[in-house]
Amino acid sequence: MRTLLSTPVRAVLPRRSRVAAAFRRGLWWGVLSLTGGVERRGRLPRGGCVVVANHSSHADTAALLAALDARHSPAIGAAADYWFASPWRRRICRRLAAGFPVRRGGGGMEDLLTMAGELRAGRAVVLFPEGTRAKDGSLGTFHRGALVLAEEAGVPVVPVGIAGTDRLLPKHGRLRSSLVRVTIGEPLPSAVSPEEARDAVVALHARTVAEPLKDSATRRRVAAVVTSRWGVPLAFCWAFAEALSWPLMPELLLGVVCVAVPRAALKMSLGALAGSLAGGLLALQLASAGVHLPAPLTTDRMRAEVRHELAVEGASAVRHQPWNGIPFKVYGAEAGRADVPALDWLTASATARGSRTLTVGFAFAGFGLLLRRHRRRYGRYLALLGGGFAAGLSLIVHGWS
């Protein structure tokens, strides 16, 4: 019987295998970053090892491929009756997850033992010893196959706890946003019992779930407002006021709230869009009646440019607004003075403002998802956002002076 008393010779996997593993790791890290982020604690030991982890979601495979080192070129044991039942599933499993088939109805031990040579060469083989996904988050009984494989190859067993995947992609559920955390434990000897391996994974999983996510008090306050009944009215009023006279663009508000609460991006963006359209329509009506509202941080050159565009293009001139830096309130006021029909103005501004507002809102939401694990730095982000906005606004005003 093999033991871990002797120091194994460090093996180097083929370059092609490591490059493919690096590609898979980058792919799944990118995917999980967009769905809430992924964190890792601990590292795999040098050389080959059998990784055993809790299993509650199909996303567990993505989490492990994103978290484990590419130098180990991790291979995932997958249920042959599901992932290898059709050609397209088989291709997806092998290419995107480095999966190999393990039969669940007999012959599974033979399938596992074919990976002994890969383990001795330095590869990490990932197995879910429960054999299926848990329904309620609790771990089931561990089968002996993973441990027999580790003993046969003379490599350690590495317990891993995964948290967050049950929320990200529940069993028979839909994909949602969630931070995924992976904790890699200390190696266990290959002769470890199934109960000892299970206890190690249970402890890691419990510790990972219980570990609090560091957050910013400022972000929590912003999130409380955004998710309350005042969130959408706030976006509407801010954009409505900016379309009339308020100097701060609604995009600044979206930069604050969509990073704090990415899931609220759609409703906050739509609220801001509705406010812009309502305010722009009112600005047009007031200007056509001869009312002149204050327009801080605007210039005569901006107004002259807008008058020229309106004379040439009519209401469709507002399509330039999202990109030229001229505030929307200038277009609304000048459109009223040019007697642009209200319906034409509303239609054209809905397209122009809609493209900009929704694009900005979703872009900030994506940024918020990427930075989810850095929530504790939200205050610093706000300082950078405010400074960047002030600098950009100064450059725009100066350029149009």
C-alpha positions as CSV (number, residue, x, y, z in Angstrom):
1,M,0.0,0.0,0.0
2,R,1.3,3.4,-1.0
3,T,1.9,6.1,1.7
4,L,2.8,9.8,1.7
5,L,6.0,9.3,3.7
6,S,8.2,9.5,0.6
7,T,8.6,12.8,-1.2
8,P,7.2,12.4,-4.7
9,V,9.2,13.6,-7.7
10,R,7.7,16.8,-9.0
11,A,6.0,16.1,-12.4
12,V,5.4,18.6,-15.1
13,L,2.3,18.2,-17.2
14,P,2.5,18.7,-21.0
15,R,2.4,22.3,-22.1
16,R,-0.7,21.8,-24.2
17,S,-2.6,20.5,-21.2
18,R,-1.6,23.4,-19.0
19,V,-2.5,25.9,-21.7
20,A,-5.9,24.4,-22.1
21,A,-6.4,24.5,-18.3
22,A,-5.4,28.1,-18.3
23,F,-7.9,28.9,-21.0
24,R,-10.7,27.1,-19.0
25,R,-9.7,28.9,-15.8
26,G,-9.8,32.3,-17.5
27,L,-13.1,31.4,-19.2
28,W,-14.9,30.4,-16.0
29,W,-13.3,33.1,-13.9
30,G,-14.7,35.6,-16.4
31,V,-18.2,34.0,-16.4
32,L,-18.4,33.9,-12.6
33,S,-17.1,37.5,-12.3
34,L,-20.1,38.6,-14.4
35,T,-22.5,36.7,-12.1
36,G,-21.2,37.9,-8.8
37,G,-17.5,37.1,-8.5
38,V,-15.4,34.2,-7.3
39,E,-13.0,34.1,-4.3
40,R,-10.4,31.4,-3.3
41,R,-8.8,30.6,0.0
42,G,-5.8,28.2,0.1
43,R,-3.8,26.4,-2.6
44,L,-3.4,22.9,-3.9
45,P,-0.1,21.1,-2.9
46,R,2.6,20.4,-5.4
47,G,2.1,17.4,-7.6
48,G,-1.0,15.3,-8.3
49,C,-4.0,15.1,-5.9
50,V,-7.6,14.0,-5.6
51,V,-9.9,17.0,-4.8
52,V,-13.1,16.1,-3.0
53,A,-15.8,18.8,-2.7
54,N,-19.4,19.3,-1.7
55,H,-21.8,19.3,-4.6
56,S,-25.1,21.3,-4.7
57,S,-25.1,22.8,-8.2
58,H,-23.8,22.4,-11.7
59,A,-21.9,25.7,-11.1
60,D,-19.6,23.8,-8.7
61,T,-17.6,22.6,-11.7
62,A,-17.2,26.2,-13.0
63,A,-16.2,27.4,-9.5
64,L,-13.5,24.7,-9.1
65,L,-12.1,25.3,-12.7
66,A,-11.9,29.0,-12.0
67,A,-10.3,28.6,-8.5
68,L,-7.8,25.7,-9.0
69,D,-4.3,26.4,-10.5
70,A,-3.9,25.7,-14.2
71,R,-0.5,24.0,-13.5
72,H,-2.5,21.1,-12.1
73,S,-4.6,20.9,-15.2
74,P,-7.7,19.8,-13.2
75,A,-9.9,17.1,-14.6
76,I,-13.5,16.7,-13.5
77,G,-15.2,13.4,-12.9
78,A,-18.7,13.7,-14.5
79,A,-21.7,11.4,-14.5
80,A,-21.5,9.3,-17.7
81,D,-25.3,8.8,-17.9
82,Y,-25.8,12.6,-18.0
83,W,-22.8,14.5,-19.4
84,F,-21.8,11.8,-21.9
85,A,-25.3,10.7,-23.0
86,S,-25.2,12.8,-26.2
87,P,-22.5,14.0,-28.5
88,W,-23.0,17.7,-27.8
89,R,-23.0,17.2,-24.0
90,R,-19.9,15.1,-24.3
91,R,-18.1,17.8,-26.3
92,I,-19.1,20.5,-23.9
93,C,-18.0,18.5,-20.9
94,R,-14.6,17.5,-22.3
95,R,-13.7,20.8,-23.9
96,L,-15.0,23.3,-21.3
97,A,-14.6,21.3,-18.1
98,A,-11.9,18.7,-18.9
99,G,-14.5,16.1,-17.9
100,F,-14.0,12.4,-18.0
101,P,-16.9,9.9,-17.7
102,V,-17.7,8.0,-14.5
103,R,-20.5,5.4,-14.6
104,R,-23.0,5.5,-11.7
105,G,-24.7,2.2,-12.5
106,G,-21.7,-0.1,-12.3
107,G,-18.1,0.2,-13.5
108,G,-17.4,3.5,-12.0
109,M,-14.4,2.3,-10.0
110,E,-12.7,1.1,-13.2
111,D,-13.4,4.6,-14.8
112,L,-11.8,6.3,-11.8
113,L,-8.7,4.1,-11.8
114,T,-7.9,5.0,-15.4
115,M,-6.9,8.4,-14.0
116,A,-4.2,7.0,-11.7
117,G,-1.5,7.7,-14.3
118,E,-2.7,11.3,-14.7
119,L,-2.4,11.8,-11.0
120,R,1.1,10.4,-10.8
121,A,2.0,12.9,-13.6
122,G,0.9,15.8,-11.4
123,R,-2.7,16.3,-12.4
124,A,-5.5,17.2,-10.0
125,V,-8.6,15.0,-10.4
126,V,-11.8,16.6,-9.0
127,L,-14.5,14.3,-7.7
128,F,-17.8,14.9,-5.9
129,P,-18.0,11.8,-3.7
130,E,-21.7,12.3,-2.9
131,G,-22.3,11.2,-6.5
132,T,-25.1,13.7,-7.0
133,R,-26.2,17.2,-6.2
134,A,-27.6,17.8,-2.7
135,K,-31.0,19.4,-2.5
136,D,-30.9,21.2,0.8
137,G,-27.2,22.1,1.1
138,S,-26.4,19.3,3.5
139,L,-23.7,16.8,2.5
140,G,-24.6,13.2,1.9
141,T,-22.6,10.0,2.4
142,F,-19.2,10.0,0.6
143,H,-18.5,7.0,-1.6
144,R,-15.0,5.4,-1.4
145,G,-14.1,5.7,-5.1
146,A,-12.1,9.0,-4.7
147,L,-10.2,7.6,-1.8
148,V,-9.4,4.3,-3.5
149,L,-8.1,6.3,-6.5
150,A,-5.9,8.5,-4.3
151,E,-4.4,5.4,-2.6
152,E,-3.8,3.6,-5.8
153,A,-1.9,6.6,-7.3
154,G,-0.2,7.5,-4.0
155,V,-1.4,11.1,-3.9
156,P,-3.1,13.1,-1.2
157,V,-6.8,13.9,-0.9
158,V,-7.5,17.6,-0.7
159,P,-10.9,18.6,0.8
160,V,-12.6,21.7,-0.7
161,G,-15.6,23.7,0.5
162,I,-17.7,25.6,-2.0
163,A,-20.3,28.2,-1.0
164,G,-22.6,30.4,-3.1
165,T,-23.2,28.0,-6.0
166,D,-26.5,26.8,-4.5
167,R,-27.7,30.4,-4.8
168,L,-26.1,31.1,-8.1
169,L,-27.6,28.1,-9.9
170,P,-29.9,26.1,-7.6
171,K,-30.8,22.5,-8.5
172,H,-33.7,22.7,-11.0
173,G,-33.5,26.5,-10.6
174,R,-32.6,29.6,-12.7
175,L,-29.3,31.4,-12.8
176,R,-29.0,34.3,-10.3
177,S,-26.3,36.7,-9.2
178,S,-24.2,35.4,-6.3
179,L,-20.6,35.5,-5.0
180,V,-19.0,32.1,-5.1
181,R,-16.3,31.2,-2.5
182,V,-13.9,28.3,-2.7
183,T,-11.8,27.2,0.3
184,I,-9.1,24.7,-0.2
185,G,-8.1,22.7,2.9
186,E,-5.0,20.9,4.0
187,P,-4.1,17.7,2.2
188,L,-5.2,14.4,3.9
189,P,-3.3,11.1,3.5
190,S,-4.5,8.8,0.8
191,A,-5.6,6.2,3.5
192,V,-8.2,8.6,4.9
193,S,-11.6,7.1,5.6
194,P,-14.8,8.4,3.8
195,E,-16.1,9.7,7.1
196,E,-12.9,11.7,7.8
197,A,-12.9,13.1,4.3
198,R,-16.6,14.1,4.6
199,D,-16.0,15.7,8.0
200,A,-13.2,17.8,6.5
201,V,-15.3,19.0,3.6
202,V,-18.3,19.7,6.0
203,A,-16.0,21.8,8.2
204,L,-14.6,23.8,5.2
205,H,-18.1,24.3,3.7
206,A,-19.5,25.5,7.1
207,R,-16.5,27.9,7.6
208,T,-16.9,29.3,4.1
209,V,-20.6,29.9,4.4
210,A,-20.2,31.5,7.8
211,E,-17.4,33.8,6.8
212,P,-18.9,37.3,6.6
213,L,-18.5,39.2,3.4
214,K,-16.7,42.5,4.2
215,D,-18.9,45.4,3.1
216,S,-19.0,49.2,3.2
217,A,-21.5,50.9,5.5
218,T,-22.0,53.6,2.8
219,R,-22.9,50.9,0.3
220,R,-25.4,49.3,2.6
221,R,-27.1,52.7,3.2
222,V,-27.2,53.4,-0.6
223,A,-28.6,49.9,-1.2
224,A,-31.3,50.4,1.5
225,V,-32.5,53.5,-0.3
226,V,-32.3,51.9,-3.8
227,T,-34.3,48.8,-2.8
228,S,-36.9,50.8,-0.9
229,R,-40.0,52.4,-2.4
230,W,-38.0,55.6,-2.8
231,G,-35.4,54.2,-5.2
232,V,-37.2,54.6,-8.6
233,P,-38.8,58.0,-7.6
234,L,-35.3,59.2,-6.7
235,A,-34.0,58.3,-10.2
236,F,-37.0,59.8,-11.8
237,C,-36.8,63.1,-9.9
238,W,-33.0,63.4,-10.4
239,A,-33.3,63.0,-14.2
240,F,-36.5,65.2,-14.4
241,A,-34.6,68.0,-12.6
242,E,-31.5,67.6,-14.8
243,A,-33.6,67.9,-18.0
244,L,-34.9,71.3,-16.7
245,S,-32.0,72.9,-14.8
246,W,-30.1,70.6,-12.4
247,P,-26.5,70.4,-13.4
248,L,-25.7,66.8,-12.4
249,M,-26.5,64.2,-15.0
250,P,-28.6,61.1,-14.1
251,E,-25.7,59.0,-15.2
252,L,-23.8,60.1,-12.1
253,L,-26.7,58.7,-10.0
254,L,-26.6,55.5,-12.0
255,G,-22.9,55.2,-11.3
256,V,-23.6,55.4,-7.6
257,V,-26.6,53.1,-7.3
258,C,-26.0,50.4,-10.0
259,V,-22.6,49.6,-8.6
260,A,-24.1,49.4,-5.1
261,V,-27.0,47.2,-6.2
262,P,-26.4,45.7,-9.7
263,R,-29.7,43.9,-9.7
264,A,-31.5,47.2,-9.5
265,A,-29.9,48.6,-12.7
266,L,-32.9,48.0,-15.0
267,K,-35.5,49.6,-12.8
268,M,-33.3,52.6,-11.8
269,S,-32.3,53.1,-15.5
270,L,-35.9,53.0,-16.6
271,G,-36.8,55.4,-13.8
272,A,-34.1,57.8,-14.9
273,L,-35.2,57.5,-18.5
274,A,-38.8,58.3,-17.7
275,G,-37.7,61.3,-15.7
276,S,-35.5,62.6,-18.6
277,L,-38.3,62.3,-21.1
278,A,-40.9,64.0,-18.8
279,G,-38.4,66.7,-17.9
280,G,-37.4,67.2,-21.5
281,L,-41.0,67.5,-22.7
282,L,-41.7,70.1,-19.9
283,A,-38.6,72.0,-20.8
284,L,-39.7,72.2,-24.5
285,Q,-43.2,73.4,-23.4
286,L,-41.8,76.1,-21.1
287,A,-39.3,77.3,-23.7
288,S,-42.0,77.5,-26.4
289,A,-44.0,79.7,-23.9
290,G,-41.0,82.0,-23.4
291,V,-39.9,80.8,-20.0
292,H,-36.1,80.8,-19.5
293,L,-34.9,78.4,-16.8
294,P,-31.4,78.6,-15.3
295,A,-28.9,76.4,-17.1
296,P,-25.7,76.2,-15.0
297,L,-22.5,74.7,-16.6
298,T,-23.7,75.4,-20.1
299,T,-22.3,77.8,-22.7
300,D,-23.5,80.0,-25.5
301,R,-21.5,77.8,-27.9
302,M,-23.5,74.8,-26.8
303,R,-26.7,76.6,-27.5
304,A,-25.5,77.8,-30.9
305,E,-24.5,74.3,-31.9
306,V,-27.9,72.8,-30.8
307,R,-29.8,75.6,-32.7
308,H,-27.8,74.7,-35.9
309,E,-28.5,71.0,-35.5
310,L,-32.2,71.5,-34.9
311,A,-32.4,73.8,-37.9
312,V,-30.8,71.1,-40.1
313,E,-32.3,67.9,-38.6
314,G,-35.3,68.8,-36.6
315,A,-36.2,66.7,-33.6
316,S,-33.7,63.9,-34.7
317,A,-30.9,66.3,-33.8
318,V,-31.1,65.0,-30.2
319,R,-29.4,61.9,-31.4
320,H,-26.1,63.7,-31.1
321,Q,-26.7,64.5,-27.4
322,P,-25.5,61.2,-25.9
323,W,-22.0,61.7,-27.4
324,N,-21.2,65.4,-27.8
325,G,-21.3,66.4,-24.1
326,I,-24.0,69.0,-24.5
327,P,-26.6,68.6,-21.6
328,F,-30.0,67.3,-22.5
329,K,-31.6,70.4,-21.0
330,V,-30.0,72.6,-23.7
331,Y,-31.6,70.4,-26.4
332,G,-35.0,70.6,-24.7
333,A,-35.0,74.3,-24.3
334,E,-33.7,75.0,-27.8
335,A,-36.2,72.6,-29.3
336,G,-39.0,74.6,-27.6
337,R,-37.7,77.8,-29.0
338,A,-37.5,76.2,-32.5
339,D,-41.1,75.1,-32.3
340,V,-40.2,71.4,-32.6
341,P,-43.5,69.3,-32.4
342,A,-43.8,67.7,-29.0
343,L,-44.6,64.2,-30.3
344,D,-41.6,64.3,-32.7
345,W,-39.4,65.5,-29.8
346,L,-40.6,62.8,-27.4
347,T,-40.0,60.0,-30.0
348,A,-36.5,61.1,-31.0
349,S,-35.4,61.8,-27.4
350,A,-36.8,58.4,-26.2
351,T,-34.4,56.7,-28.6
352,A,-31.4,58.9,-27.9
353,R,-31.8,59.0,-24.1
354,G,-32.9,55.4,-23.9
355,S,-29.7,54.1,-25.6
356,R,-27.5,56.2,-23.4
357,T,-29.3,55.7,-20.1
358,L,-29.7,51.9,-20.4
359,T,-26.2,51.4,-21.7
360,V,-24.7,53.4,-18.8
361,G,-26.9,51.7,-16.2
362,F,-26.0,48.2,-17.4
363,A,-22.3,49.1,-17.7
364,F,-22.2,50.2,-14.1
365,A,-24.1,47.1,-13.1
366,G,-21.5,44.9,-14.8
367,F,-18.8,46.9,-13.1
368,G,-20.6,46.4,-9.8
369,L,-20.7,42.6,-10.3
370,L,-17.0,42.5,-11.1
371,L,-16.2,44.5,-7.9
372,R,-18.7,42.6,-5.7
373,R,-16.0,41.0,-3.6
374,H,-14.4,44.5,-3.0
375,R,-17.6,46.1,-1.6
376,R,-15.7,47.3,1.4
377,R,-13.9,49.8,-0.9
378,Y,-17.2,51.3,-2.1
379,G,-16.4,54.6,-0.4
380,R,-13.2,54.9,-2.3
381,Y,-15.0,54.1,-5.5
382,L,-17.5,57.0,-4.8
383,A,-14.5,59.4,-4.3
384,L,-13.0,58.3,-7.6
385,L,-16.4,58.5,-9.4
386,G,-17.0,62.0,-8.0
387,G,-13.5,63.2,-8.9
388,G,-13.7,61.7,-12.4
389,F,-17.1,63.2,-13.0
390,A,-16.0,66.6,-11.9
391,A,-12.9,66.5,-14.1
392,G,-14.8,65.3,-17.1
393,L,-17.5,67.9,-16.6
394,S,-14.8,70.6,-16.4
395,L,-13.2,69.4,-19.6
396,I,-16.6,69.4,-21.4
397,V,-17.5,72.9,-20.3
398,H,-14.1,74.2,-21.2
399,G,-14.2,72.5,-24.6
400,W,-17.5,74.2,-25.4
401,S,-16.5,77.6,-24.0
